[in-house]
Amino acid sequence: MIQLFRASLVLAFAVFASANSALADWVATEKVVPYKINGATPMELYRSIGDRGPQIGAGRVIAHTNFKLTWQRDYQPQGTACVLVSAKPKLTITYTLPKPSQTLQGDTKARWDRFYAGIVEHEKLHGEFIRDLVRQIEQLSVGLRAENDPQCQKVRQALQAQLKPISDAHVARHGDYDRVEMSPGGAVHQLILTFLNP
């Protein structure tokens, strides 16, 4: 997510367990949700982003990456133990990005195209971080075992206990990335300055 000279991350994280699945290849679904902005000059467009960008917390941001994650998990009793034998994720990544409501011309169009491409590149890396998170959860899930757990309750609790530190590290990774990108001299900071200054 790119904020106006400041970055933050809102993490939507939902995990549901059911059904039979296998540890196998999976592909995330990606969606782009545009929001309309107005303006015929870079400064007008940037001000419109400030007025219309996604609202995260108390402020608005230039762009935002969010996701929905659900799971199909197969817990199987094995004697008196329970084993999580498979876990298949269903991941949807949503990018919210600005879109001018009118056709841009000349230098403004060229500068907007460069600016927008840089925003997309930044948000796509957030998307890769999300994929990494899902891979980590998948790897720790399959084969997880709890003894003396014929009802498969302990193994579920064990899984949940391992998810929190992974999620915390994931949030920190996004925050660190945004801080570097948005700091003076950072890639996004430079992108904004180049867009606004001839």
N, C-alpha and C positions, 0 to 999 in steps of 0.2 A: 504494500500500500504506500502510495506517495502522498504525503501531506504537504500543505503549503509551507515550505521551509521547515517542516517538522514532521516526524514520522511516528506512527503508532500502529498497533496491530490488534484487531479484534479477531479472536479465534472462535469459530463455531465448530464444536467437536461433539458428534453424536455417535454412539456405538451401540448397536443392537445385535443380539446373538440369536440365531435360529438356523434350522435346516442343515442339509448336508452339502459339503463343499470340499474342495481339494486345494492344496497349496499348488498354485499353478500361475501361469501368466495372466495378467489382468491389464486392462487399459482404462485410464481415467477418462471421463467425459469432461470436455471443456466447453464452457459457455461464455459468451461476451454479452454483457448488458450495458448498452450505451446510455449515457445521459446527455441531453441536449444543452449546448451552450451557444451563446450569441456573441457576435462581434465580427468586425472586418479588419481589425489590427491585432497584433500579438497581445498588446496590453488589454484591449477590450476582451479578448478571448480568455486571458488569464484571470481578469476580474470576474468574468462570468463563471469560471471554474470555482472561484472563491465563493460565489453566491449559490451555485447549484451542485457543487460536488457532493459526493456521498458524505453524510453526516456520521462521524464516528466519535462517540463521546460528546464533548462540548464543541468540537470544531468540525470543519469540513476538510476533505482530502481531495487530491487530484484524481487518484485512482485507488482501487481497493481490490484485493484478492481474498476470496472467502471459499469455504468448501463445506460439503456435506459428506460424511463418511458413515456407511453402515456396513455391517458384517453378517455373513452367513457362517455360523460356527457349528461344528459337529463334536459334541462332547459324548464320549462313549465309556460306560463302565467296563472295567477290565478286572474281574475278580472283585476285591473290595476297594480297588482304586478307581480313579476316573482320569481319562486322558483326553485332551483336546487334540483330536486327530486331524482336523482340517479347519482352515479359516480362509474365507474368500472375501476380499473387500469390494465394495461398490463405492467408487469415489467420483464426485462431481466437483470440479473446480470452476468457480465463477469469477470472471474479471469484470469489474465495473470501470468503464473508461469513458472519457469525454468525447463528444462528437459534435462538431460545428453544425448548426442548423441551416447554414447557408453555404453556398459554394464559395470557397476562398480563391483569391486571385493572386497572381504574380509572386512577389517576394513573401507575402504573408503565407501563401499556400506552401511554398518551399520550406519556410521556417516551421510551419505547423507540422508538415510531414516528418521533418527531422525530430521535432519535439515529441510527437506522438509515437514514433518508432522507438525512441528512447524510453518512454513511459512503458510501452508494451514489453520491451526487453527487461526492464526492472521487474514488472509484475510477473513475467513468465518465470523468473528465477524464484520468486515466492512460490509459484506453482510447483517448481521442482523440489523445493524444501518440503512441501506438503506430500509429494510422492515419496520422498525419503522417509518421512514420518510413517506413512502407511507401510512401507517395506520393513521398517524396524518393528512395528507392531506385529506384522505378519510373521516375521522370523522368530520373535520371542513366543508367539502364541502356539504355533504348531508343535506338538509333542509335550506341551506343558502337562505335568502329571501331579496329582495329589493322592496320597495314600489314605486309606480308611475314609473313602469319600464315595460310597456307592450311589448317593443322590446327586453327585457332581456339583456340590455347593462350594466346597473348599477350593476347587480348581478355579472356579469363577472368581472367588475372592482373591486368589493368588494372582490371577491375570489383572484384575483391577488395581491391585497394589503396585504392579509393575508399570502400569500405564501412566501414572501421575508423573514420575520423574522424566519419562520420555516426552510427555506433553510439555512439561516445564522447560525442558531443554529446547524443544521446538519453538516455543514462544520466544525464548531468549535469542535463538538463532535469527529469527525474523527481526527482532529489535536491534540486534547488533548490525545486521546487514543494512537496515534503514538508517541507522545512525551514521555509518560510514558513508553511505550514498548521499545523505542529505547534509553532511558536514561541509564547511567551507572547503572548496576544492574537490569535493566528492562528485561522482558522475552525475547524479540527479541535480545537485546544486548547480553544476556547470551547465547542464541541459537547460535549466530554467533561465539562467543568466543569458545564455546564447539566444534563447527564444525571444527574450524581451528586449535585448540590446542589439541594435543593428551592427 
